Amino acid sequence: MRTIQFRARNSNDGWVYGNLVKFLELYYIIPESDTDLSAESMATLVKKHLMDFVVDKTTIGQFTGKIDKNKIKVYEDDIVEGKFPYADRCLVVWDVRKCGLYLQPIDRTGTGRAAYSRYYQLGGTAITVLGNLHDNPELEGNPDRFRNGKLVRNK
């Protein structure tokens, strides 16, 4: 069975994982640990703690169903490294036209996403999650930021 899971940043600037809900104009993620409750218990929990579940909609990402070489779950907006024909790194993106999650190459010159529209399927290639677009935006614009699996930050 396929796992449907989302992650997003909450108001405390932390990541929450679970089920995505949109109510009125706000987005919520109900944490996984709370999803085994009965419908009645869930309604009580949400009523009491509704605002604790509000997330920043710009950071919402869906779990791809894939696990990287280090057993880390791969989500939409993750930056991954692997052996691809035209790039060493890719951004996990949702393609509306293809209705699926794909790998968008990041330009080897360090200038950001590749100008060409080649996407790789998220499948057989062994990948490693380096970070994500929200916590590590510098990874998208400068692929030399990661060396030996460690982030090199400017001082």
C-alpha angles and dihedrals in degrees: 000000000000117000113230108200137150136197131200141156116267128209091274089061090247128123121253126193129202143067121354119228129178116200121174104322098330131090123217135187115207105209119245094241089063098047095084091068123109117261091255093050091046091053090051092048093049092047092052098041105022096131091051088068098052113120137188103261092211090065098049113125132173124228108250096211089244129114122205128229090274093051093255117145114246116227136183109277093029117135110225135187126215144122108293127162096244105020144025094216134041139186117230105235139173111239109207094195093052095035094226149086115272140170114254112201119241111221114258091222091069095244096120133259116008115263093226119083098232113139128188122217115248097240141083100016116102106238138181123212108232098179137291138277093252101049097032109029090155090069091068095052100038118032093187091070092092118065123175091349094304128109113242109208128194112249 
